[in-house]
């Protein structure tokens, strides 16, 4: 009898622990799903019609970065942009600009990705004609003066040069623009 009682007690104790474990697991999962709903739907901060400037050590404008909307979501460590515009300067004179429909800021603000209908325009000067580059994504690393893409690109340079390729890297410090693959050039003799 005593043996039966201790077996029943152990069985009841095991059932109690199993029930308690199930309830605790259910409560923790419910709490986690509530936290995920809260973090995924609301931005940590939101800016409308933002405009920022980066200056050189000499006090000249290095670049400006602006757009319609900026939304940061801490849980994804990304910042999403609407209608970004990146303008590069040399001695306070604009030399190029990059526009797109949307974008992201990643790597703790070190990299800007401009997406969808992206146009990079090098403004014309006395020495160089206007050049436009079209693609669906450009990555900008402002601190290193590097712009690159892994997507298809089309370059149109005045007066009559068209270049197509896949992948591109522009390095301002080395003053190089490289198309990485499948390069096709079309040149039409000016009339």
FIKOLZA-1660 file (N, C-alpha, C; in steps of 0.1 Angstrom, whole numbers, plus 5000, padded with zeros to 4 digits):
% residues 191
   i   px   py   pz ch aa at
   1 5008 4988 5000  A  X  N
   1 5000 5000 5000  A  X CA
   1 5009 5013 5000  A  X  C
   2 5019 5012 5009  A  X  N
   2 5028 5023 5010  A  X CA
   2 5035 5026 4996  A  X  C
   3 5039 5015 4989  A  X  N
   3 5045 5016 4977  A  X CA
   3 5036 5022 4966  A  X  C
   4 5023 5018 4966  A  X  N
   4 5013 5024 4957  A  X CA
   4 5011 5039 4959  A  X  C
   5 5011 5043 4972  A  X  N
   5 5009 5057 4975  A  X CA
   5 5021 5065 4970  A  X  C
   6 5033 5060 4972  A  X  N
   6 5044 5068 4967  A  X CA
   6 5045 5069 4952  A  X  C
   7 5040 5058 4945  A  X  N
   7 5039 5058 4931  A  X CA
   7 5029 5068 4926  A  X  C
   8 5017 5069 4933  A  X  N
   8 5007 5078 4929  A  X CA
   8 5012 5092 4931  A  X  C
   9 5018 5094 4943  A  X  N
   9 5024 5108 4946  A  X CA
   9 5034 5112 4935  A  X  C
  10 5043 5104 4931  A  X  N
  10 5053 5107 4921  A  X CA
  10 5045 5110 4907  A  X  C
  11 5035 5102 4904  A  X  N
  11 5028 5104 4891  A  X CA
  11 5021 5118 4892  A  X  C
  12 5014 5121 4903  A  X  N
  12 5007 5134 4904  A  X CA
  12 5017 5145 4903  A  X  C
  13 5029 5144 4910  A  X  N
  13 5039 5154 4910  A  X CA
  13 5044 5156 4895  A  X  C
  14 5047 5146 4888  A  X  N
  14 5051 5147 4874  A  X CA
  14 5041 5154 4865  A  X  C
  15 5028 5150 4867  A  X  N
  15 5017 5157 4859  A  X CA
  15 5016 5172 4863  A  X  C
  16 5018 5175 4876  A  X  N
  16 5018 5189 4880  A  X CA
  16 5029 5197 4873  A  X  C
  17 5041 5191 4873  A  X  N
  17 5053 5198 4867  A  X CA
  17 5051 5199 4852  A  X  C
  18 5045 5189 4845  A  X  N
  18 5043 5189 4831  A  X CA
  18 5032 5200 4828  A  X  C
  19 5022 5201 4836  A  X  N
  19 5012 5211 4834  A  X CA
  19 5017 5225 4836  A  X  C
  20 5025 5227 4846  A  X  N
  20 5032 5240 4849  A  X CA
  20 5041 5244 4838  A  X  C
  21 5049 5234 4833  A  X  N
  21 5058 5237 4821  A  X CA
  21 5051 5241 4809  A  X  C
  22 5039 5234 4806  A  X  N
  22 5031 5238 4794  A  X CA
  22 5026 5252 4796  A  X  C
  23 5020 5255 4807  A  X  N
  23 5015 5269 4810  A  X CA
  23 5026 5279 4808  A  X  C
  24 5037 5277 4814  A  X  N
  24 5048 5287 4814  A  X CA
  24 5053 5289 4799  A  X  C
  25 5054 5278 4792  A  X  N
  25 5058 5279 4778  A  X CA
  25 5048 5287 4770  A  X  C
  26 5036 5285 4772  A  X  N
  26 5025 5292 4765  A  X CA
  26 5025 5307 4768  A  X  C
  27 5028 5310 4781  A  X  N
  27 5028 5324 4785  A  X CA
  27 5040 5331 4779  A  X  C
  28 5052 5325 4779  A  X  N
  28 5064 5331 4773  A  X CA
  28 5062 5333 4758  A  X  C
  29 5057 5323 4751  A  X  N
  29 5054 5324 4736  A  X CA
  29 5045 5336 4733  A  X  C
  30 5034 5337 4741  A  X  N
  30 5024 5348 4739  A  X CA
  30 5031 5361 4741  A  X  C
  31 5040 5362 4752  A  X  N
  31 5047 5375 4754  A  X CA
  31 5056 5379 4743  A  X  C
  32 5063 5369 4737  A  X  N
  32 5072 5371 4726  A  X CA
  32 5065 5376 4714  A  X  C
  33 5054 5369 4711  A  X  N
  33 5046 5373 4699  A  X CA
  33 5040 5387 4701  A  X  C
  34 5036 5391 4713  A  X  N
  34 5032 5405 4715  A  X CA
  34 5043 5415 4713  A  X  C
  35 5055 5412 4717  A  X  N
  35 5067 5421 4716  A  X CA
  35 5070 5422 4701  A  X  C
  36 5069 5411 4693  A  X  N
  36 5072 5412 4679  A  X CA
  36 5062 5420 4672  A  X  C
  37 5050 5419 4675  A  X  N
  37 5039 5427 4669  A  X CA
  37 5042 5442 4671  A  X  C
  38 5046 5445 4684  A  X  N
  38 5049 5459 4687  A  X CA
  38 5061 5465 4679  A  X  C
  39 5072 5457 4678  A  X  N
  39 5084 5462 4672  A  X CA
  39 5083 5462 4657  A  X  C
  40 5075 5453 4651  A  X  N
  40 5075 5452 4636  A  X CA
  40 5066 5463 4630  A  X  C
  41 5057 5468 4638  A  X  N
  41 5047 5477 4632  A  X CA
  41 5050 5492 4634  A  X  C
  42 5058 5496 4644  A  X  N
  42 5060 5510 4647  A  X CA
  42 5075 5513 4645  A  X  C
  43 5077 5525 4638  A  X  N
  43 5091 5530 4636  A  X CA
  43 5096 5535 4649  A  X  C
  44 5109 5534 4652  A  X  N
  44 5115 5540 4664  A  X CA
  44 5116 5555 4662  A  X  C
  45 5119 5560 4650  A  X  N
  45 5118 5574 4647  A  X CA
  45 5114 5576 4632  A  X  C
  46 5109 5588 4630  A  X  N
  46 5103 5591 4617  A  X CA
  46 5107 5605 4613  A  X  C
  47 5113 5608 4602  A  X  N
  47 5116 5621 4597  A  X CA
  47 5109 5624 4584  A  X  C
  48 5103 5636 4583  A  X  N
  48 5096 5640 4570  A  X CA
  48 5104 5651 4564  A  X  C
  49 5107 5651 4551  A  X  N
  49 5114 5661 4544  A  X CA
  49 5127 5664 4551  A  X  C
  50 5136 5654 4553  A  X  N
  50 5148 5655 4560  A  X CA
  50 5159 5660 4550  A  X  C
  51 5169 5667 4556  A  X  N
  51 5181 5672 4549  A  X CA
  51 5193 5672 4558  A  X  C
  52 5203 5665 4554  A  X  N
  52 5216 5666 4562  A  X CA
  52 5228 5669 4553  A  X  C
  53 5238 5675 4560  A  X  N
  53 5250 5679 4553  A  X CA
  53 5262 5673 4560  A  X  C
  54 5271 5669 4552  A  X  N
  54 5284 5664 4557  A  X CA
  54 5295 5675 4552  A  X  C
  55 5303 5680 4561  A  X  N
  55 5313 5690 4558  A  X CA
  55 5327 5684 4558  A  X  C
  56 5336 5690 4550  A  X  N
  56 5350 5686 4550  A  X CA
  56 5356 5693 4562  A  X  C
  57 5369 5689 4564  A  X  N
  57 5376 5696 4575  A  X CA
  57 5379 5710 4572  A  X  C
  58 5379 5714 4559  A  X  N
  58 5381 5728 4555  A  X CA
  58 5368 5737 4556  A  X  C
  59 5357 5730 4559  A  X  N
  59 5345 5738 4560  A  X CA
  59 5336 5738 4548  A  X  C
  60 5340 5730 4538  A  X  N
  60 5332 5729 4525  A  X CA
  60 5322 5718 4527  A  X  C
  61 5311 5719 4519  A  X  N
  61 5301 5709 4519  A  X CA
  61 5307 5697 4511  A  X  C
  62 5307 5685 4517  A  X  N
  62 5312 5673 4511  A  X CA
  62 5300 5666 4503  A  X  C
  63 5289 5665 4510  A  X  N
  63 5277 5660 4504  A  X CA
  63 5265 5664 4512  A  X  C
  64 5253 5664 4505  A  X  N
  64 5240 5665 4512  A  X CA
  64 5232 5653 4509  A  X  C
  65 5224 5650 4518  A  X  N
  65 5215 5638 4517  A  X CA
  65 5201 5642 4522  A  X  C
  66 5191 5640 4513  A  X  N
  66 5178 5644 4517  A  X CA
  66 5168 5635 4511  A  X  C
  67 5155 5636 4516  A  X  N
  67 5145 5628 4511  A  X CA
  67 5131 5632 4517  A  X  C
  68 5121 5625 4512  A  X  N
  68 5107 5628 4517  A  X CA
  68 5105 5622 4531  A  X  C
  69 5109 5609 4533  A  X  N
  69 5106 5602 4545  A  X CA
  69 5118 5594 4549  A  X  C
  70 5120 5593 4562  A  X  N
  70 5130 5584 4568  A  X CA
  70 5124 5577 4580  A  X  C
  71 5124 5564 4580  A  X  N
  71 5118 5556 4591  A  X CA
  71 5129 5546 4596  A  X  C
  72 5131 5546 4609  A  X  N
  72 5141 5537 4615  A  X CA
  72 5134 5526 4623  A  X  C
  73 5138 5514 4621  A  X  N
  73 5132 5503 4629  A  X CA
  73 5144 5496 4636  A  X  C
  74 5145 5498 4649  A  X  N
  74 5156 5494 4657  A  X CA
  74 5158 5478 4656  A  X  C
  75 5147 5471 4656  A  X  N
  75 5147 5456 4656  A  X CA
  75 5154 5451 4644  A  X  C
  76 5153 5458 4632  A  X  N
  76 5159 5453 4620  A  X CA
  76 5172 5460 4617  A  X  C
  77 5176 5470 4625  A  X  N
  77 5188 5478 4624  A  X CA
  77 5189 5484 4610  A  X  C
  78 5178 5488 4604  A  X  N
  78 5178 5494 4591  A  X CA
  78 5169 5507 4592  A  X  C
  79 5173 5516 4583  A  X  N
  79 5165 5528 4581  A  X CA
  79 5160 5529 4567  A  X  C
  80 5147 5530 4565  A  X  N
  80 5141 5530 4552  A  X CA
  80 5138 5545 4547  A  X  C
  81 5141 5547 4534  A  X  N
  81 5140 5560 4528  A  X CA
  81 5130 5561 4517  A  X  C
  82 5124 5572 4515  A  X  N
  82 5115 5575 4504  A  X CA
  82 5120 5587 4497  A  X  C
  83 5122 5585 4483  A  X  N
  83 5127 5595 4474  A  X CA
  83 5140 5601 4479  A  X  C
  84 5150 5593 4481  A  X  N
  84 5163 5598 4485  A  X CA
  84 5170 5606 4474  A  X  C
  85 5178 5616 4478  A  X  N
  85 5186 5624 4469  A  X CA
  85 5200 5627 4476  A  X  C
  86 5210 5622 4469  A  X  N
  86 5224 5623 4474  A  X CA
  86 5231 5632 4465  A  X  C
  87 5236 5643 4470  A  X  N
  87 5244 5653 4461  A  X CA
  87 5258 5654 4466  A  X  C
  88 5267 5651 4457  A  X  N
  88 5282 5652 4460  A  X CA
  88 5287 5666 4456  A  X  C
  89 5296 5672 4464  A  X  N
  89 5301 5685 4462  A  X CA
  89 5316 5685 4461  A  X  C
  90 5322 5694 4454  A  X  N
  90 5336 5697 4453  A  X CA
  90 5338 5712 4454  A  X  C
  91 5344 5716 4465  A  X  N
  91 5346 5731 4468  A  X CA
  91 5333 5738 4468  A  X  C
  92 5323 5732 4474  A  X  N
  92 5309 5738 4476  A  X CA
  92 5301 5738 4463  A  X  C
  93 5306 5732 4452  A  X  N
  93 5299 5731 4439  A  X CA
  93 5294 5717 4437  A  X  C
  94 5281 5716 4434  A  X  N
  94 5276 5702 4432  A  X CA
  94 5283 5696 4419  A  X  C
  95 5287 5684 4420  A  X  N
  95 5293 5677 4409  A  X CA
  95 5285 5665 4404  A  X  C
  96 5277 5659 4413  A  X  N
  96 5269 5648 4409  A  X CA
  96 5257 5646 4419  A  X  C
  97 5247 5639 4414  A  X  N
  97 5236 5636 4423  A  X CA
  97 5231 5622 4420  A  X  C
  98 5225 5616 4430  A  X  N
  98 5219 5603 4428  A  X CA
  98 5205 5603 4434  A  X  C
  99 5195 5599 4426  A  X  N
  99 5181 5599 4430  A  X CA
  99 5176 5585 4428  A  X  C
 100 5165 5582 4435  A  X  N
 100 5158 5569 4434  A  X CA
 100 5144 5570 4441  A  X  C
 101 5136 5560 4439  A  X  N
 101 5123 5560 4445  A  X CA
 101 5123 5556 4460  A  X  C
 102 5133 5548 4464  A  X  N
 102 5134 5543 4478  A  X CA
 102 5148 5540 4481  A  X  C
 103 5150 5537 4494  A  X  N
 103 5164 5534 4498  A  X CA
 103 5165 5529 4512  A  X  C
 104 5177 5525 4516  A  X  N
 104 5180 5521 4530  A  X CA
 104 5193 5526 4535  A  X  C
 105 5194 5528 4548  A  X  N
 105 5207 5531 4554  A  X CA
 105 5211 5519 4562  A  X  C
 106 5223 5513 4560  A  X  N
 106 5227 5501 4568  A  X CA
 106 5241 5504 4573  A  X  C
 107 5245 5493 4580  A  X  N
 107 5259 5493 4586  A  X CA
 107 5261 5506 4595  A  X  C
 108 5252 5508 4604  A  X  N
 108 5253 5519 4614  A  X CA
 108 5255 5533 4607  A  X  C
 109 5249 5534 4595  A  X  N
 109 5249 5547 4588  A  X CA
 109 5261 5548 4578  A  X  C
 110 5269 5538 4577  A  X  N
 110 5281 5539 4568  A  X CA
 110 5278 5536 4554  A  X  C
 111 5266 5530 4551  A  X  N
 111 5263 5527 4537  A  X CA
 111 5248 5531 4534  A  X  C
 112 5247 5537 4522  A  X  N
 112 5233 5541 4518  A  X CA
 112 5230 5533 4505  A  X  C
 113 5219 5527 4505  A  X  N
 113 5214 5520 4493  A  X CA
 113 5203 5527 4487  A  X  C
 114 5204 5531 4474  A  X  N
 114 5193 5538 4467  A  X CA
 114 5188 5528 4457  A  X  C
 115 5174 5527 4457  A  X  N
 115 5168 5516 4450  A  X CA
 115 5157 5521 4440  A  X  C
 116 5154 5514 4430  A  X  N
 116 5142 5516 4421  A  X CA
 116 5143 5529 4414  A  X  C
 117 5145 5527 4401  A  X  N
 117 5146 5539 4391  A  X CA
 117 5157 5548 4396  A  X  C
 118 5169 5543 4398  A  X  N
 118 5180 5551 4403  A  X CA
 118 5187 5558 4391  A  X  C
 119 5190 5570 4393  A  X  N
 119 5197 5578 4383  A  X CA
 119 5209 5585 4390  A  X  C
 120 5221 5583 4385  A  X  N
 120 5233 5590 4389  A  X CA
 120 5236 5599 4378  A  X  C
 121 5237 5612 4381  A  X  N
 121 5240 5622 4371  A  X CA
 121 5253 5630 4375  A  X  C
 122 5263 5629 4366  A  X  N
 122 5275 5637 4367  A  X CA
 122 5272 5650 4360  A  X  C
 123 5273 5661 4366  A  X  N
 123 5269 5673 4360  A  X CA
 123 5281 5677 4350  A  X  C
 124 5277 5684 4340  A  X  N
 124 5287 5688 4330  A  X CA
 124 5296 5699 4335  A  X  C
 125 5308 5699 4330  A  X  N
 125 5318 5709 4333  A  X CA
 125 5325 5713 4320  A  X  C
 126 5334 5722 4321  A  X  N
 126 5341 5726 4309  A  X CA
 126 5350 5714 4303  A  X  C
 127 5355 5706 4312  A  X  N
 127 5364 5695 4308  A  X CA
 127 5356 5682 4305  A  X  C
 128 5344 5680 4312  A  X  N
 128 5337 5668 4310  A  X CA
 128 5322 5671 4307  A  X  C
 129 5317 5663 4297  A  X  N
 129 5303 5664 4294  A  X CA
 129 5294 5657 4305  A  X  C
 130 5281 5661 4304  A  X  N
 130 5272 5655 4313  A  X CA
 130 5271 5640 4311  A  X  C
 131 5270 5632 4322  A  X  N
 131 5269 5617 4321  A  X CA
 131 5258 5613 4330  A  X  C
 132 5249 5604 4325  A  X  N
 132 5238 5598 4334  A  X CA
 132 5240 5583 4334  A  X  C
 133 5238 5577 4346  A  X  N
 133 5239 5563 4348  A  X CA
 133 5225 5558 4353  A  X  C
 134 5219 5548 4347  A  X  N
 134 5206 5543 4351  A  X CA
 134 5207 5529 4356  A  X  C
 135 5201 5525 4367  A  X  N
 135 5201 5512 4373  A  X CA
 135 5190 5510 4383  A  X  C
 136 5189 5499 4389  A  X  N
 136 5178 5497 4399  A  X CA
 136 5183 5497 4413  A  X  C
 137 5197 5497 4415  A  X  N
 137 5202 5498 4428  A  X CA
 137 5216 5504 4428  A  X  C
 138 5219 5513 4437  A  X  N
 138 5233 5518 4438  A  X CA
 138 5236 5518 4453  A  X  C
 139 5248 5514 4457  A  X  N
 139 5253 5514 4471  A  X CA
 139 5263 5525 4472  A  X  C
 140 5261 5534 4482  A  X  N
 140 5270 5545 4484  A  X CA
 140 5277 5544 4497  A  X  C
 141 5290 5545 4497  A  X  N
 141 5298 5545 4509  A  X CA
 141 5305 5559 4510  A  X  C
 142 5298 5569 4516  A  X  N
 142 5303 5583 4515  A  X CA
 142 5316 5585 4521  A  X  C
 143 5320 5578 4532  A  X  N
 143 5332 5580 4539  A  X CA
 143 5344 5576 4530  A  X  C
 144 5342 5567 4520  A  X  N
 144 5353 5562 4512  A  X CA
 144 5352 5567 4497  A  X  C
 145 5341 5575 4495  A  X  N
 145 5339 5581 4481  A  X CA
 145 5338 5569 4471  A  X  C
 146 5330 5559 4475  A  X  N
 146 5328 5547 4466  A  X CA
 146 5313 5546 4463  A  X  C
 147 5310 5543 4450  A  X  N
 147 5296 5540 4446  A  X CA
 147 5297 5527 4438  A  X  C
 148 5288 5517 4441  A  X  N
 148 5289 5505 4433  A  X CA
 148 5275 5499 4432  A  X  C
 149 5274 5490 4422  A  X  N
 149 5261 5483 4419  A  X CA
 149 5265 5469 4414  A  X  C
 150 5256 5460 4417  A  X  N
 150 5257 5446 4412  A  X CA
 150 5247 5444 4401  A  X  C
 151 5239 5454 4399  A  X  N
 151 5227 5452 4389  A  X CA
 151 5232 5457 4376  A  X  C
 152 5223 5455 4366  A  X  N
 152 5225 5460 4352  A  X CA
 152 5225 5476 4353  A  X  C
 153 5235 5482 4345  A  X  N
 153 5236 5496 4344  A  X CA
 153 5236 5501 4330  A  X  C
 154 5231 5513 4327  A  X  N
 154 5232 5519 4314  A  X CA
 154 5238 5533 4316  A  X  C
 155 5248 5536 4309  A  X  N
 155 5255 5549 4310  A  X CA
 155 5252 5556 4297  A  X  C
 156 5248 5569 4298  A  X  N
 156 5246 5577 4286  A  X CA
 156 5254 5590 4288  A  X  C
 157 5264 5592 4279  A  X  N
 157 5273 5604 4280  A  X CA
 157 5271 5612 4267  A  X  C
 158 5269 5625 4270  A  X  N
 158 5268 5634 4258  A  X CA
 158 5281 5634 4250  A  X  C
 159 5281 5635 4237  A  X  N
 159 5269 5637 4229  A  X CA
 159 5262 5624 4225  A  X  C
 160 5269 5613 4222  A  X  N
 160 5263 5601 4216  A  X CA
 160 5269 5588 4220  A  X  C
 161 5272 5586 4233  A  X  N
 161 5278 5574 4238  A  X CA
 161 5268 5567 4247  A  X  C
 162 5265 5554 4245  A  X  N
 162 5257 5546 4254  A  X CA
 162 5266 5533 4257  A  X  C
 163 5266 5530 4270  A  X  N
 163 5273 5519 4275  A  X CA
 163 5264 5511 4284  A  X  C
 164 5263 5498 4282  A  X  N
 164 5255 5489 4290  A  X CA
 164 5265 5479 4297  A  X  C
 165 5261 5474 4308  A  X  N
 165 5269 5464 4315  A  X CA
 165 5262 5459 4328  A  X  C
 166 5268 5450 4334  A  X  N
 166 5263 5444 4347  A  X CA
 166 5273 5446 4357  A  X  C
 167 5270 5454 4368  A  X  N
 167 5279 5457 4379  A  X CA
 167 5288 5469 4375  A  X  C
 168 5290 5477 4385  A  X  N
 168 5298 5489 4383  A  X CA
 168 5304 5493 4397  A  X  C
 169 5316 5499 4396  A  X  N
 169 5322 5504 4408  A  X CA
 169 5329 5518 4404  A  X  C
 170 5325 5528 4411  A  X  N
 170 5332 5541 4410  A  X CA
 170 5339 5544 4422  A  X  C
 171 5352 5547 4421  A  X  N
 171 5361 5551 4432  A  X CA
 171 5366 5565 4430  A  X  C
 172 5361 5575 4437  A  X  N
 172 5366 5589 4434  A  X CA
 172 5380 5591 4438  A  X  C
 173 5385 5584 4448  A  X  N
 173 5399 5586 4452  A  X CA
 173 5409 5581 4441  A  X  C
 174 5405 5570 4434  A  X  N
 174 5413 5565 4423  A  X CA
 174 5409 5571 4410  A  X  C
 175 5398 5578 4410  A  X  N
 175 5392 5584 4398  A  X CA
 175 5390 5574 4387  A  X  C
 176 5383 5563 4391  A  X  N
 176 5380 5552 4382  A  X CA
 176 5366 5548 4382  A  X  C
 177 5360 5545 4370  A  X  N
 177 5347 5539 4369  A  X CA
 177 5349 5526 4361  A  X  C
 178 5345 5515 4368  A  X  N
 178 5347 5502 4362  A  X CA
 178 5333 5495 4360  A  X  C
 179 5331 5490 4348  A  X  N
 179 5319 5482 4346  A  X CA
 179 5325 5467 4347  A  X  C
 180 5317 5459 4354  A  X  N
 180 5323 5446 4358  A  X CA
 180 5321 5435 4349  A  X  C
 181 5310 5435 4341  A  X  N
 181 5308 5424 4332  A  X CA
 181 5298 5427 4321  A  X  C
 182 5297 5419 4310  A  X  N
 182 5288 5421 4299  A  X CA
 182 5287 5435 4294  A  X  C
 183 5298 5441 4291  A  X  N
 183 5299 5455 4287  A  X CA
 183 5297 5456 4272  A  X  C
 184 5288 5465 4268  A  X  N
 184 5285 5467 4254  A  X CA
 184 5284 5482 4252  A  X  C
 185 5292 5487 4242  A  X  N
 185 5293 5502 4239  A  X CA
 185 5287 5505 4226  A  X  C
 186 5279 5515 4225  A  X  N
 186 5273 5520 4213  A  X CA
 186 5277 5535 4211  A  X  C
 187 5284 5538 4200  A  X  N
 187 5288 5552 4198  A  X CA
 187 5283 5556 4184  A  X  C
 188 5277 5567 4184  A  X  N
 188 5272 5573 4172  A  X CA
 188 5279 5586 4168  A  X  C
 189 5285 5586 4156  A  X  N
 189 5293 5598 4152  A  X CA
 189 5284 5610 4152  A  X  C
 190 5288 5621 4158  A  X  N
 190 5280 5633 4158  A  X CA
 190 5278 5639 4144  A  X  C
 191 5267 5644 4142  A  X  N
 191 5264 5650 4128  A  X CA
 191 5268 5664 4127  A  X  C
% end
